[in-house]
Amino acid sequence: MKTIVLCSGGMDSVTAFYDAHARQEVSGVLGFHYGSKHNDRELPWARHHAERLGVGFRLVSLDFMDGLFSSNLLRSGGEIPDGHYAEPNMKQTVVPFRNGILISIAAGYAESVGAEGLVIAAHTGDHSIYPDCGENFMKSMGRAVEEGTYARIRLQRPFIGLDKAAIVRRGVELGIDYARTWSCYKGGEKHCGRCGTCVERREAFQRAGVIDPTGYEATPDLPARPAQ
């Protein structure tokens, strides 16, 4: 099956790309610049990994989202909160219906280039704060994509039942250099080590039993995972 992979340059999407490349024909990688504080830090790694595996990379500009949408993740928004990724305050970083928009664009692109599938790296750790990452949303969006395309394009979500530690273990199997990925939402010169995505990244390596190659500004004790 010819597949298009949505890849931001973060740990999850890079792993999903390598995983898809190992199992099927990846005919293209799409990255999206929607005006987040960290887009300029993460997207070069998406391009890097696409080029490393010899797959074409296309960057889609969606900067209008920064002007129209409300989210602290965007350059127009407030400060990125520190703490655990699952804390309620991380809802400040939700970009409304982001995945719905990205999947819709990717579906149109996939049909235009003769692909039959889309891969997105949504995983279990996203569900508590992101309504457009959970399985109910993904199933509904998958049906819409299938019904709305002549090719009946399939939305693949290989990590929907995995946590981030399991994704790291899969990435190690695939030989991914995670130093060449980006997570920190603050978008500084180095990973801050304190924001929700940095905490989740550090926690994932620890729980996976894998050495973390990331350079952080600080590595305070990891906060306790909130009760669900």
N, CA, C and O of each residue as an XYZ file, in Angstrom:
912
protein
N       0.836     -1.200      0.000
C       0.000      0.000      0.000
C       0.872      1.251      0.000
O       1.774      1.381      0.828
N       0.605      2.171     -0.925
C       1.300      3.444     -0.933
C       0.724      4.334      0.166
O      -0.491      4.486      0.288
N       1.616      4.915      0.960
C       1.185      5.627      2.161
C       1.872      6.981      2.264
O       3.022      7.149      1.860
N       1.137      7.941      2.814
C       1.685      9.245      3.183
C       1.770      9.304      4.707
O       0.824      8.920      5.395
N       2.887      9.777      5.232
C       3.079      9.881      6.680
C       3.075     11.347      7.092
O       3.766     12.175      6.498
N       2.283     11.658      8.122
C       2.320     12.983      8.726
C       3.449     12.988      9.744
O       3.422     12.204     10.693
N       4.445     13.860      9.568
C       5.620     13.837     10.435
C       6.010     15.248     10.846
O       6.265     16.107     10.003
N       6.051     15.473     12.148
C       6.406     16.789     12.681
C       7.894     16.928     12.940
O       8.417     18.041     12.989
N       8.588     15.792     13.109
C       9.975     15.805     13.560
C      10.105     15.455     15.022
O      11.210     15.444     15.564
N       8.978     15.166     15.676
C       8.988     14.718     17.067
C       9.231     13.216     17.166
O       9.271     12.514     16.155
N       9.390     12.737     18.384
C       9.697     11.325     18.610
C       8.646     10.397     18.024
O       8.977      9.424     17.346
N       7.388     10.694     18.284
C       6.311      9.785     17.885
C       6.188      9.693     16.374
O       6.132      8.597     15.815
N       6.146     10.845     15.713
C       5.907     10.832     14.274
C       7.121     10.317     13.498
O       6.964      9.676     12.459
N       8.321     10.590     13.994
C       9.509     10.033     13.342
C       9.496      8.510     13.464
O       9.817      7.805     12.507
N       9.127      8.008     14.633
C       9.046      6.555     14.815
C       7.966      5.961     13.917
O       8.165      4.903     13.321
N       6.823      6.637     13.819
C       5.755      6.156     12.942
C       6.221      6.109     11.491
O       5.854      5.200     10.746
N       7.028      7.086     11.091
C       7.565      7.106      9.729
C       8.468      5.899      9.489
O       8.306      5.195      8.492
N       9.411      5.655     10.389
C      10.317      4.515     10.227
C       9.550      3.194     10.275
O       9.852      2.263      9.529
N       8.565      3.123     11.153
C       7.746      1.920     11.261
C       6.987      1.665      9.961
O       6.948      0.538      9.467
N       6.386      2.719      9.411
C       5.667      2.573      8.141
C       6.616      2.200      7.013
O       6.288      1.360      6.175
N       7.790      2.819      6.988
C       8.773      2.548      5.943
C       9.228      1.096      5.970
O       9.553      0.518      4.933
N       9.249      0.507      7.171
C       9.678     -0.893      7.299
C       8.604     -1.871      6.843
O       8.905     -3.021      6.522
N       7.351     -1.419      6.814
C       6.246     -2.341      6.550
C       5.549     -2.133      5.217
O       4.888     -3.049      4.728
N       5.675     -0.969      4.621
C       4.936     -0.680      3.400
C       5.664      0.394      2.593
O       6.727      0.865      2.996
N       5.097      0.773      1.472
C       5.715      1.769      0.606
C       5.268      3.169      1.029
O       4.100      3.529      0.881
N       6.209      3.952      1.554
C       5.915      5.333      1.923
C       6.259      6.210      0.729
O       7.422      6.324      0.344
N       5.244      6.825      0.151
C       5.457      7.611     -1.060
C       5.629      9.096     -0.781
O       5.885      9.870     -1.703
N       5.493      9.503      0.466
C       5.706     10.904      0.793
C       5.553     11.179      2.274
O       4.857     10.455      2.985
N       6.215     12.239      2.737
C       6.124     12.701      4.122
C       5.641     14.144      4.096
O       6.156     14.968      3.339
N       4.647     14.444      4.932
C       4.117     15.801      5.034
C       4.437     16.387      6.402
O       4.192     15.759      7.432
N       4.985     17.591      6.401
C       5.159     18.357      7.622
C       4.318     19.618      7.534
O       4.086     20.143      6.445
N       3.856     20.109      8.693
C       2.953     21.264      8.713
C       3.517     22.352      9.617
O       3.829     22.109     10.783
N       3.644     23.551      9.064
C       4.038     24.709      9.875
C       2.780     25.531     10.138
O       2.274     26.217      9.250
N       2.283     25.450     11.377
C       1.027     26.119     11.707
C       1.228     27.264     12.702
O       0.273     27.751     13.307
N       2.479     27.683     12.860
C       2.749     28.840     13.696
C       3.007     28.534     15.152
O       2.833     29.403     16.006
N       3.425     27.298     15.457
C       3.708     26.980     16.851
C       5.084     27.515     17.247
O       5.910     27.841     16.395
N       5.307     27.595     18.539
C       6.579     28.086     19.052
C       7.741     27.166     18.695
O       8.889     27.607     18.646
N       7.453     25.905     18.447
C       8.531     24.937     18.222
C       8.592     24.382     16.801
O       9.434     23.531     16.515
N       7.716     24.847     15.901
C       7.745     24.341     14.522
C       9.129     24.461     13.882
O       9.587     23.536     13.211
N       9.792     25.597     14.089
C      11.086     25.819     13.442
C      12.180     24.913     14.005
O      13.212     24.718     13.364
N      11.962     24.363     15.191
C      12.930     23.453     15.795
C      12.684     22.005     15.389
O      13.632     21.234     15.245
N      11.433     21.631     15.205
C      11.115     20.226     14.952
C      11.087     19.864     13.467
O      11.532     18.780     13.090
N      10.573     20.752     12.623
C      10.366     20.394     11.224
C      11.651     20.073     10.458
O      11.616     19.208      9.582
N      12.793     20.731     10.746
C      14.021     20.308     10.063
C      14.365     18.837     10.296
O      14.969     18.201      9.432
N      13.985     18.289     11.455
C      14.244     16.871     11.707
C      13.305     15.987     10.895
O      13.687     14.889     10.492
N      12.089     16.447     10.651
C      11.193     15.687      9.776
C      11.804     15.574      8.389
O      11.829     14.495      7.796
N      12.293     16.688      7.880
C      12.948     16.675      6.567
C      14.196     15.784      6.589
O      14.435     15.017      5.656
N      14.981     15.892      7.652
C      16.199     15.097      7.774
C      15.905     13.605      7.649
O      16.574     12.895      6.898
N      14.912     13.138      8.380
C      14.632     11.699      8.375
C      14.017     11.248      7.057
O      14.278     10.135      6.601
N      13.203     12.102      6.441
C      12.668     11.763      5.114
C      13.812     11.614      4.120
O      13.841     10.654      3.350
N      14.752     12.550      4.129
C      15.884     12.472      3.215
C      16.769     11.267      3.526
O      17.310     10.638      2.616
N      16.915     10.951      4.802
C      17.749      9.805      5.193
C      17.209      8.506      4.610
O      17.982      7.624      4.236
N      15.888      8.383      4.530
C      15.284      7.162      3.997
C      14.891      7.305      2.527
O      14.261      6.413      1.959
N      15.262      8.418      1.920
C      15.030      8.588      0.505
C      13.583      8.805      0.116
O      13.150      8.378     -0.955
N      12.832      9.469      0.987
C      11.413      9.732      0.729
C      11.203     11.236      0.577
O      11.785     12.024      1.322
N      10.378     11.632     -0.378
C      10.129     13.049     -0.595
C       9.413     13.697      0.577
O       8.506     13.110      1.166
N       9.834     14.927      0.912
C       9.252     15.682      2.015
C       8.602     16.942      1.481
O       9.205     17.676      0.697
N       7.362     17.197      1.907
C       6.657     18.418      1.525
C       6.259     19.159      2.797
O       5.698     18.575      3.724
N       6.559     20.456      2.824
C       6.204     21.302      3.961
C       4.982     22.133      3.589
O       4.976     22.832      2.576
N       3.951     22.047      4.420
C       2.698     22.756      4.183
C       2.612     23.924      5.162
O       2.713     23.728      6.373
N       2.426     25.132      4.644
C       2.320     26.316      5.493
C       0.867     26.547      5.895
O      -0.011     26.703      5.046
N       0.633     26.567      7.202
C      -0.697     26.828      7.750
C      -0.617     27.947      8.788
O      -1.240     27.873      9.847
N       0.151     28.972      8.470
C       0.387     30.041      9.435
C      -0.880     30.797      9.813
O      -0.898     31.508     10.818
N      -1.940     30.652      9.018
C      -3.200     31.315      9.369
C      -3.705     30.852     10.727
O      -4.413     31.593     11.410
N      -3.346     29.628     11.128
C      -3.824     29.100     12.403
C      -3.308     29.932     13.568
O      -3.992     30.086     14.580
N      -2.095     30.470     13.422
C      -1.509     31.290     14.481
C      -2.303     32.567     14.698
O      -2.357     33.089     15.812
N      -2.918     33.070     13.640
C      -3.686     34.296     13.759
C      -5.137     34.097     14.128
O      -5.763     34.988     14.703
N      -5.688     32.918     13.800
C      -7.118     32.681     14.011
C      -7.446     31.860     15.249
O      -8.526     31.999     15.823
N      -6.520     31.012     15.658
C      -6.807     30.065     16.734
C      -6.185     30.525     18.051
O      -5.209     31.274     18.076
N      -6.786     30.052     19.142
C      -6.297     30.390     20.484
C      -5.620     29.174     21.114
O      -6.259     28.145     21.335
N      -4.326     29.299     21.398
C      -3.569     28.230     22.042
C      -2.236     28.785     22.497
O      -1.621     29.585     21.791
N      -1.783     28.369     23.672
C      -0.465     28.793     24.139
C       0.656     28.127     23.352
O       1.806     28.560     23.429
N       0.340     27.089     22.604
C       1.360     26.450     21.769
C       1.765     27.357     20.614
O       2.882     27.257     20.108
N       0.871     28.235     20.199
C       1.127     29.107     19.064
C       1.952     30.324     19.473
O       1.967     30.721     20.638
N       2.629     30.898     18.501
C       3.455     32.080     18.779
C       2.621     33.236     19.304
O       3.121     34.077     20.052
N       1.354     33.282     18.918
C       0.460     34.357     19.363
C      -0.094     34.110     20.764
O      -0.756     34.982     21.327
N       0.168     32.933     21.332
C      -0.392     32.573     22.631
C       0.521     32.906     23.791
O       1.575     33.520     23.620
N       0.098     32.489     24.983
C       0.843     32.769     26.209
C       1.972     31.787     26.451
O       2.422     31.088     25.543
N       2.421     31.750     27.706
C       3.558     30.917     28.077
C       3.195     29.429     28.062
O       2.060     29.045     28.346
N       4.183     28.609     27.727
C       4.026     27.149     27.797
C       4.157     26.733     29.263
O       5.150     27.078     29.903
N       3.192     26.006     29.808
C       3.274     25.618     31.219
C       4.304     24.515     31.450
O       4.584     23.707     30.564
N       4.857     24.501     32.649
C       5.711     23.404     33.096
C       4.857     22.379     33.817
O       3.718     22.657     34.195
N       5.421     21.180     34.007
C       4.717     20.138     34.742
C       4.506     18.906     33.894
O       5.038     18.796     32.790
N       3.723     17.980     34.420
C       3.480     16.730     33.704
C       2.548     16.947     32.525
O       1.626     17.762     32.575
N       2.811     16.202     31.474
C       2.020     16.311     30.243
C       0.534     16.070     30.474
O      -0.303     16.640     29.774
N       0.201     15.231     31.449
C      -1.204     14.885     31.697
C      -1.915     15.858     32.630
O      -3.099     15.678     32.913
N      -1.214     16.893     33.116
C      -1.852     17.870     33.990
C      -2.920     18.666     33.225
O      -2.759     18.928     32.033
N      -3.997     19.045     33.900
C      -5.049     19.824     33.223
C      -4.547     21.115     32.582
O      -5.106     21.569     31.584
N      -3.480     21.717     33.158
C      -3.008     22.982     32.590
C      -2.402     22.812     31.198
O      -2.235     23.796     30.478
N      -2.069     21.572     30.806
C      -1.541     21.355     29.471
C      -2.605     21.543     28.393
O      -2.290     21.607     27.205
N      -3.875     21.632     28.818
C      -4.922     21.936     27.838
C      -4.694     23.302     27.195
O      -5.225     23.584     26.120
N      -3.904     24.147     27.854
C      -3.566     25.443     27.275
C      -2.815     25.302     25.955
O      -2.799     26.230     25.146
N      -2.188     24.136     25.734
C      -1.390     23.931     24.520
C      -2.173     23.257     23.400
O      -1.621     23.020     22.326
N      -3.435     22.947     23.624
C      -4.246     22.327     22.570
C      -4.537     23.354     21.481
O      -5.021     24.450     21.766
N      -4.243     22.997     20.243
C      -4.621     23.822     19.087
C      -5.930     23.251     18.557
O      -5.951     22.113     18.088
N      -7.024     24.009     18.617
C      -8.339     23.453     18.313
C      -8.415     22.742     16.960
O      -8.124     23.319     15.912
N      -8.811     21.485     17.019
C      -9.071     20.650     15.840
C      -7.862     20.529     14.912
O      -8.018     20.314     13.709
N      -6.677     20.664     15.463
C      -5.459     20.605     14.646
C      -5.371     19.320     13.825
O      -5.147     19.368     12.615
N      -5.547     18.172     14.481
C      -5.404     16.918     13.744
C      -6.469     16.755     12.668
O      -6.212     16.168     11.617
N      -7.666     17.276     12.933
C      -8.696     17.214     11.907
C      -8.281     17.968     10.658
O      -8.506     17.509      9.539
N      -7.670     19.136     10.859
C      -7.211     19.952      9.737
C      -6.064     19.267      9.004
O      -6.067     19.191      7.775
N      -5.088     18.769      9.753
C      -3.917     18.142      9.127
C      -4.306     16.887      8.361
O      -3.829     16.655      7.250
N      -5.175     16.079      8.960
C      -5.597     14.840      8.291
C      -6.367     15.161      7.011
O      -6.192     14.487      5.996
N      -7.210     16.179      7.054
C      -7.982     16.551      5.871
C      -7.061     16.955      4.716
O      -7.259     16.531      3.578
N      -6.064     17.769      5.018
C      -5.120     18.184      3.983
C      -4.337     16.988      3.467
O      -4.149     16.834      2.260
N      -3.877     16.138      4.386
C      -3.104     14.961      3.983
C      -3.934     14.009      3.124
O      -3.409     13.382      2.203
N      -5.220     13.902      3.423
C      -6.085     13.031      2.628
C      -6.199     13.538      1.194
O      -6.123     12.758      0.245
N      -6.380     14.844      1.042
C      -6.446     15.417     -0.294
C      -5.144     15.240     -1.052
O      -5.152     14.950     -2.248
N      -4.023     15.415     -0.360
C      -2.715     15.222     -0.991
C      -2.516     13.766     -1.381
O      -2.057     13.465     -2.482
N      -2.869     12.857     -0.461
C      -2.688     11.423     -0.734
C      -3.454     11.006     -1.986
O      -2.914     10.301     -2.839
N      -4.713     11.439     -2.100
C      -5.484     11.069     -3.280
C      -4.879     11.680     -4.548
O      -4.913     11.072     -5.618
N      -4.335     12.870     -4.417
C      -3.754     13.552     -5.577
C      -2.512     12.861     -6.108
O      -2.213     12.953     -7.298
N      -1.779     12.164     -5.236
C      -0.533     11.509     -5.664
C      -0.674      9.996     -5.765
O       0.321      9.287     -5.917
N      -1.899      9.500     -5.681
C      -2.138      8.078     -5.876
C      -1.833      7.198     -4.681
O      -1.637      5.992     -4.834
N      -1.788      7.783     -3.488
C      -1.580      6.978     -2.276
C      -2.913      6.421     -1.787
O      -3.983      6.920     -2.136
N      -2.823      5.376     -0.972
C      -4.021      4.696     -0.481
C      -4.161      4.752      1.029
O      -5.181      4.325      1.570
N      -3.143      5.276      1.726
C      -3.191      5.311      3.177
C      -2.507      6.533      3.749
O      -1.658      7.151      3.106
N      -2.891      6.874      4.978
C      -2.259      7.923      5.765
C      -1.815      7.315      7.084
O      -2.509      6.466      7.644
N      -0.664      7.744      7.582
C      -0.182      7.311      8.889
C      -0.056      8.520      9.796
O       0.563      9.520      9.433
N      -0.652      8.420     10.988
C      -0.525      9.463     12.006
C      -0.129      8.791     13.313
O      -0.537      7.661     13.583
N       0.666      9.487     14.127
C       1.306      8.862     15.287
C       0.575      9.098     16.601
O       1.215      9.102     17.652
N      -0.729      9.292     16.583
C      -1.484      9.455     17.838
C      -1.264      8.239     18.739
O      -1.230      7.104     18.264
N      -1.114      8.488     20.047
C      -0.862      7.387     20.991
C      -1.660      7.603     22.267
O      -2.305      8.638     22.436
N      -1.615      6.618     23.168
C      -2.484      6.637     24.341
C      -2.217      7.827     25.252
O      -3.137      8.320     25.905
N      -0.972      8.298     25.308
C      -0.650      9.411     26.191
C      -1.296     10.713     25.790
O      -1.394     11.628     26.608
N      -1.742     10.824     24.543
C      -2.363     12.054     24.068
C      -3.817     12.190     24.499
O      -4.336     13.305     24.559
N      -4.473     11.097     24.795
C      -5.930     11.096     24.834
C      -6.540     11.959     25.926
O      -7.615     12.529     25.739
N      -5.862     12.061     27.068
C      -6.496     12.727     28.201
C      -6.680     14.222     27.978
O      -7.597     14.820     28.542
N      -5.826     14.834     27.166
C      -5.945     16.282     26.980
C      -6.285     16.681     25.550
O      -6.761     17.793     25.320
N      -6.055     15.808     24.602
C      -6.301     16.162     23.203
C      -7.512     15.421     22.661
O      -7.424     14.219     22.409
N      -8.638     16.096     22.474
C      -9.828     15.405     21.966
C      -9.662     14.909     20.541
O     -10.370     13.993     20.123
N      -8.730     15.502     19.777
C      -8.553     15.075     18.390
C      -7.395     14.089     18.222
O      -6.816     13.977     17.141
N      -7.064     13.370     19.314
C      -6.070     12.303     19.246
C      -6.645     10.948     19.652
O      -6.071      9.911     19.318
N      -7.756     10.945     20.357
C      -8.329      9.710     20.881
C      -8.882      8.799     19.801
O      -9.090      9.216     18.662
N      -9.114      7.557     20.171
C      -9.554      6.562     19.204
C     -10.937      6.855     18.643
O     -11.184      6.592     17.466
N     -11.834      7.385     19.438
C     -13.161      7.703     18.908
C     -13.061      8.737     17.791
O     -13.696      8.605     16.745
N     -12.251      9.773     18.032
C     -12.059     10.779     16.986
C     -11.389     10.166     15.767
O     -11.822     10.398     14.638
N     -10.331      9.383     15.986
C      -9.588      8.817     14.865
C     -10.453      7.876     14.031
O     -10.355      7.864     12.804
N     -11.299      7.089     14.694
C     -12.206      6.218     13.949
C     -13.174      7.028     13.105
O     -13.423      6.700     11.945
N     -13.719      8.087     13.690
C     -14.667      8.930     12.961
C     -13.981      9.637     11.792
O     -14.528      9.708     10.692
N     -12.778     10.157     12.041
C     -12.044     10.846     10.982
C     -11.639      9.859      9.895
O     -11.651     10.186      8.708
N     -11.283      8.652     10.312
C     -10.932      7.626      9.343
C     -12.091      7.290      8.426
O     -11.912      7.117      7.221
N     -13.289      7.199      9.005
C     -14.471      6.937      8.176
C     -14.729      8.086      7.211
O     -15.078      7.861      6.052
N     -14.560      9.311      7.685
C     -14.781     10.480      6.821
C     -13.790     10.494      5.662
O     -14.169     10.771      4.524
N     -12.522     10.198      5.946
C     -11.506     10.174      4.893
C     -11.818      9.078      3.883
O     -11.708      9.289      2.675
N     -12.207      7.906      4.384
C     -12.509      6.792      3.484
C     -13.718      7.098      2.606
O     -13.713      6.835      1.403
N     -14.756      7.661      3.233
C     -15.972      7.965      2.484
C     -15.771      9.147      1.533
O     -16.467      9.253      0.522
N     -14.835     10.025      1.847
C     -14.665     11.251      1.081
C     -13.622     11.197     -0.006
O     -13.321     12.218     -0.624
N     -13.053     10.010     -0.260
C     -12.030      9.879     -1.297
C     -12.387      8.728     -2.235
O     -12.904      7.698     -1.803
N     -12.103      8.916     -3.525
C     -12.351      7.843     -4.489
C     -11.521      6.605     -4.166
O     -11.971      5.474     -4.353
N     -10.308      6.833     -3.679
C      -9.416      5.718     -3.360
C      -9.765      5.057     -2.029
O      -9.148      4.062     -1.649
N     -10.754      5.606     -1.321
C     -11.126      5.100      0.002
C      -9.871      4.948      0.885
O      -9.535      3.876      1.388
N      -9.223      6.081      1.026
C      -7.949      6.130      1.747
C      -8.132      5.729      3.207
O      -9.073      6.161      3.873
N      -7.228      4.908      3.681
C      -7.285      4.389      5.047
C      -6.407      5.226      5.971
O      -5.243      5.492      5.673
N      -6.984      5.633      7.093
C      -6.222      6.344      8.122
C      -5.637      5.316      9.080
O      -6.367      4.645      9.809
N      -4.318      5.200      9.071
C      -3.628      4.222      9.907
C      -3.083      4.903     11.156
O      -2.477      5.970     11.069
N      -3.293      4.302     12.293
C      -2.836      4.832     13.568
C      -2.148      3.705     14.337
O      -2.716      3.158     15.282
N      -0.920      3.358     13.932
C      -0.242      2.173     14.466
C       0.063      2.231     15.952
O       0.261      1.193     16.584
N       0.104      3.448     16.529
C       0.494      3.586     17.935
C      -0.677      3.896     18.854
O      -0.472      4.242     20.017
N      -1.898      3.778     18.355
C      -3.057      4.199     19.145
C      -3.195      3.405     20.439
O      -3.797      3.886     21.399
N      -2.645      2.197     20.475
C      -2.715      1.382     21.686
C      -1.427      1.366     22.487
O      -1.301      0.589     23.434
N      -0.455      2.218     22.123
C       0.849      2.215     22.780
C       1.058      3.476     23.603
O       0.483      4.524     23.309
N       1.890      3.368     24.642
C       2.328      4.570     25.340
C       3.677      4.989     24.772
O       4.228      4.306     23.908
N       4.204      6.095     25.247
C       5.421      6.651     24.646
C       6.644      5.775     24.913
O       7.555      5.727     24.087
N       6.678      5.084     26.048
C       7.799      4.184     26.318
C       7.839      3.056     25.285
O       8.914      2.683     24.815
N       6.687      2.521     24.938
C       6.624      1.468     23.920
C       7.058      1.999     22.561
O       7.689      1.284     21.783
N       6.720      3.257     22.276
C       7.147      3.876     21.015
C       8.665      4.004     20.988
O       9.286      3.747     19.957
N       9.269      4.399     22.108
C      10.728      4.488     22.187
C      11.358      3.123     21.935
O      12.329      3.014     21.187
N      10.814      2.093     22.550
C      11.374      0.749     22.345
C      11.284      0.340     20.876
O      12.213     -0.264     20.340
N      10.172      0.665     20.229
C      10.041      0.361     18.799
C      11.059      1.158     17.993
O      11.644      0.638     17.043
N      11.270      2.403     18.364
C      12.250      3.220     17.659
C      13.663      2.681     17.776
O      14.435      2.735     16.818
N      14.004      2.162     18.948
C      15.326      1.559     19.138
C      15.475      0.350     18.211
O      16.534      0.157     17.613
N      14.434     -0.453     18.092
C      14.462     -1.591     17.165
C      14.718     -1.144     15.735
O      15.374     -1.843     14.961
N      14.192      0.033     15.390
C      14.307      0.552     14.029
C      15.589      1.358     13.806
O      15.845      1.820     12.694
N      16.393      1.527     14.859
C      17.669      2.228     14.726
C      17.564      3.733     14.657
O      18.422      4.381     14.056
N      16.529      4.311     15.260
C      16.339      5.761     15.210
C      17.278      6.463     16.184
O      17.427      6.039     17.329
N      17.902      7.529     15.727
C      18.706      8.394     16.585
C      17.782      9.476     17.141
O      17.467     10.447     16.452
N      17.354      9.304     18.382
C      16.394     10.243     18.956
C      17.006     11.597     19.302
O      16.283     12.541     19.620
N      18.330     11.697     19.242
C      18.941     13.019     19.390
C      18.562     13.903     18.208
O      18.662     15.127     18.286
N      18.132     13.288     17.126
C      17.728     14.005     15.921
C      16.202     14.081     15.835
O      15.617     13.846     14.778
N      15.581     14.407     16.942
C      14.144     14.675     17.028
C      13.954     15.836     17.990
O      14.865     16.195     18.735
N      12.769     16.416     17.968
C      12.506     17.562     18.856
C      11.143     17.406     19.519
O      10.169     17.025     18.869
N      11.079     17.704     20.828
C       9.829     17.637     21.569
C       9.427     18.947     22.216
O       8.246     19.294     22.198
N      10.370     19.689     22.788
C      10.077     20.824     23.665
C       9.177     21.853     22.997
O       9.494     22.369     21.925
N       8.046     22.147     23.644
C       7.087     23.104     23.108
C       7.583     24.544     23.177
O       7.049     25.415     22.491
N       8.595     24.801     23.994
C       9.050     26.184     24.145
C       9.898     26.646     22.968
O      10.001     27.845     22.708
N      10.507     25.699     22.253
C      11.218     26.051     21.032
C      12.505     26.811     21.230
O      12.894     27.589     20.359
N      13.180     26.613     22.348
C      14.451     27.286     22.583
C      15.611     26.595     21.900
O      15.416     25.716     21.060
N      16.818     26.993     22.261
C      18.005     26.382     21.663
C      18.193     24.942     22.114
O      18.716     24.112     21.370
N      17.764     24.652     23.337
C      17.827     23.283     23.862
C      16.459     22.922     24.437
O      15.646     23.800     24.726
N      16.217     21.625     24.599
C      15.019     21.189     25.320
C      15.078     21.746     26.741
O      16.113     21.663     27.401
N      13.968     22.312     27.208
C      13.993     22.954     28.528
C      14.077     21.931     29.653
O      14.666     22.207     30.698
N      13.491     20.745     29.448
C      13.520     19.707     30.474
C      12.411     19.808     31.493
O      12.286     18.927     32.343
N      11.579     20.877     31.440
C      10.580     21.112     32.470
C       9.141     21.154     31.947
O       8.205     20.870     32.694
N       8.961     21.506     30.676
C       7.592     21.607     30.151
C       6.987     20.213     29.988
O       7.685     19.205     30.092
N       5.697     20.174     29.734
C       5.009     18.893     29.677
C       5.590     17.925     28.670
O       5.708     16.733     28.955
N       5.956     18.417     27.492
C       6.490     17.504     26.484
C       7.897     17.037     26.828
O       8.261     15.902     26.520
N       8.693     17.896     27.461
C      10.019     17.461     27.919
C       9.896     16.424     29.026
O      10.626     15.433     29.043
N       8.965     16.656     29.952
C       8.741     15.688     31.024
C       8.321     14.349     30.437
O       8.819     13.303     30.852
N       7.407     14.377     29.472
C       6.949     13.144     28.848
C       8.098     12.443     28.120
O       8.212     11.219     28.174
N       8.940     13.209     27.446
C      10.092     12.643     26.735
C      11.049     11.971     27.720
O      11.454     10.827     27.517
N      11.406     12.683     28.780
C      12.332     12.127     29.775
C      11.746     10.872     30.411
O      12.439      9.872     30.595
N      10.466     10.941     30.740
C       9.779      9.807     31.370
C       9.758      8.599     30.437
O       9.935      7.467     30.887
N       9.543      8.827     29.146
C       9.459      7.722     28.189
C      10.774      6.956     28.112
O      10.772      5.725     28.120
N      11.891      7.665     28.037
C      13.187      6.981     28.005
C      13.432      6.213     29.303
O      13.927      5.086     29.284
N      13.085      6.829     30.419
C      13.283      6.183     31.713
C      12.474      4.908     31.811
O      13.000      3.870     32.216
N      11.196      4.967     31.446
C      10.320      3.796     31.545
C      10.681      2.732     30.520
O      10.443      1.546     30.746
N      11.254      3.148     29.390
C      11.657      2.188     28.364
C      12.996      1.533     28.688
O      13.371      0.539     28.066
N      13.718      2.092     29.663
C      15.038      1.559     29.986
C      16.059      1.865     28.913
O      16.970      1.072     28.673
N      15.912      3.018     28.261
C      16.782      3.430     27.155
C      17.486      4.728     27.537
O      16.867      5.625     28.111
N      18.780      4.831     27.220
C      19.531      6.049     27.513
C      18.960      7.208     26.699
O      18.773      7.098     25.487
N      18.688      8.308     27.376
C      18.133      9.501     26.737
C      19.278     10.328     26.155
O      20.123     10.808     26.910
N      19.330     10.509     24.824
C      20.426     11.258     24.212
C      20.196     12.765     24.149
O      21.005     13.494     23.573
N      19.102     13.231     24.735
C      18.698     14.627     24.604
C      19.507     15.536     25.526
O      19.777     15.184     26.675
N      19.885     16.685     25.027
C      20.496     17.705     25.869
C      19.427     18.626     26.418
O      18.697     19.251     25.649
N      19.319     18.724     27.751
C      18.299     19.550     28.397
C      18.945     20.720     29.120
O      20.089     20.626     29.564
N      18.216     21.818     29.239
C      18.674     22.939     30.056
C      18.698     22.552     31.527
O      19.583     22.970     32.273
N      17.718     21.750     31.940
C      17.618     21.329     33.337
C      16.933     19.968     33.383
O      16.113     19.645     32.524
N      17.275     19.180     34.388
C      16.636     17.872     34.573
C      16.195     17.707     36.025
O      16.723     16.857     36.741
N      15.236     18.510     36.461
C      14.718     18.341     37.830
C      14.021     16.993     37.956
O      13.740     16.335     36.954
N      13.745     16.589     39.188
C      13.025     15.341     39.401
C      11.734     15.355     38.594
O      11.047     16.373     38.517
N      11.416     14.219     37.996
C      10.194     14.128     37.219
C       8.983     14.226     38.144
O       8.957     13.577     39.190
N       7.993     15.015     37.783
C       6.790     15.110     38.605
C       5.985     13.810     38.543
O       6.072     13.060     37.571
N       5.207     13.559     39.586
C       4.373     12.366     39.601
C       3.303     12.450     38.517
O       2.779     13.524     38.220
N       2.994     11.309     37.942
C       1.919     11.265     36.940
C       0.588     11.500     37.642
O       0.282     10.814     38.617
N      -0.212     12.457     37.167
C      -1.495     12.724     37.812
C      -2.425     11.539     37.732
O      -2.358     10.755     36.786
N      -3.289     11.402     38.714
C      -4.312     10.362     38.681
C      -5.293     10.667     37.570
O      -5.706     11.813     37.396
N      -5.671      9.635     36.809
C      -6.606      9.821     35.702
C      -8.032      9.741     36.195
O      -8.966      9.874     35.404
